[in-house]
Amino acid sequence: MLGKTDMPPKDNGSLCFGAPWERQAFGLALALSKQGLFEWEDFRSEMISSIAAWEATHDETDPSWDYYEIWLTVVEQMVQRSGLIEQSARSYF
C-alpha cells in the first residue's frame, strides 16, 4: 500500500480482496456510512492517519502489513465513536 494511503488494493482496476472477511469489512464500512453512522470522508481520513502511523513505526518491507486489518480497526473505531455499541458491550470485543 505504501505511497497510496487513500486507495484500497486493486488488481486491473478492480478491488482486490484476499479473503472473504476483507470483502465483508469493506461492505460493512460502506453500509454503515450510507446509513449515516459516520461520514465517508471521516473514515477515509482516519484510514490515512492509521496507515501513516503504521508506516511511521514499521519498515516498508515488514510482512505484517495488511491493509484490511487497518481497515477493520478503523471500522471498529468509527462504530465505537458513533455510540452504536454501548460501553458495557464493548468489553466483549
C-alpha positions in Angstrom: 0.0 0.0 0.0 2.8 2.4 0.9 2.5 5.6 -1.2 -1.2 5.4 -1.9 -2.7 5.8 1.5 -6.3 6.5 0.5 -6.8 3.7 -2.0 -7.7 0.1 -1.3 -5.6 -2.6 -3.1 -6.6 -3.1 -6.7 -5.9 -5.5 -9.5 -6.6 -4.4 -13.1 -8.7 -1.6 -11.7 -10.9 -3.9 -9.5 -10.9 -4.0 -5.8 -8.7 -6.9 -4.6 -9.7 -9.0 -1.6 -7.5 -11.8 -0.3 -10.2 -13.3 1.9 -14.0 -13.2 2.3 -13.7 -11.2 5.6 -11.9 -8.4 3.7 -14.8 -8.0 1.3 -17.2 -8.1 4.2 -15.3 -5.5 6.2 -15.3 -3.3 3.1 -19.0 -3.7 2.6 -19.7 -3.1 6.3 -17.9 0.2 6.2 -19.8 1.3 3.1 -23.1 0.2 4.6 -22.5 2.0 7.9 -21.5 5.2 6.1 -24.5 5.1 3.8 -26.8 4.6 6.9 -25.3 7.8 8.3 -23.3 6.3 11.2 -20.2 8.2 10.0 -19.2 10.4 7.1 -17.2 8.5 4.4 -14.6 11.4 4.4 -14.1 10.9 8.1 -13.5 7.2 7.6 -11.1 8.0 4.7 -9.2 10.5 6.9 -8.9 8.0 9.7 -7.6 5.4 7.3 -4.9 7.8 6.0 -3.9 8.6 9.6 -3.8 5.0 10.6 -1.7 3.9 7.6 0.7 6.8 8.2 1.0 5.8 11.9 1.8 2.2 10.8 4.3 3.4 8.2 6.0 5.6 10.8 6.7 2.6 13.1 7.4 -0.2 10.5 9.8 -0.8 7.7 8.2 -0.8 4.2 9.2 -4.4 3.8 7.5 -5.5 7.1 5.5 -8.6 6.2 2.9 -7.7 8.9 1.4 -5.0 6.6 -2.2 -5.7 6.0 -4.4 -3.0 4.5 -7.7 -4.7 5.6 -6.5 -5.3 9.1 -6.1 -1.5 9.4 -9.5 -1.1 7.6 -11.2 -3.3 10.1 -9.6 -1.5 13.1 -10.8 1.9 11.7 -14.3 0.5 11.2 -14.3 -0.6 14.8 -13.1 2.8 16.0 -15.8 4.6 13.9 -18.5 2.3 15.4 -17.3 2.9 18.9 -17.2 6.7 18.4 -20.7 6.7 17.0 -22.1 5.2 20.2 -23.8 2.4 18.3 -22.4 -0.1 20.8 -22.9 0.7 24.4 -19.8 0.9 26.6 -20.8 -2.3 28.5 -21.0 -4.3 25.3 -17.5 -3.1 24.2 -15.8 -5.3 26.8 -16.9 -8.4 24.8 -14.8 -7.3 21.7 
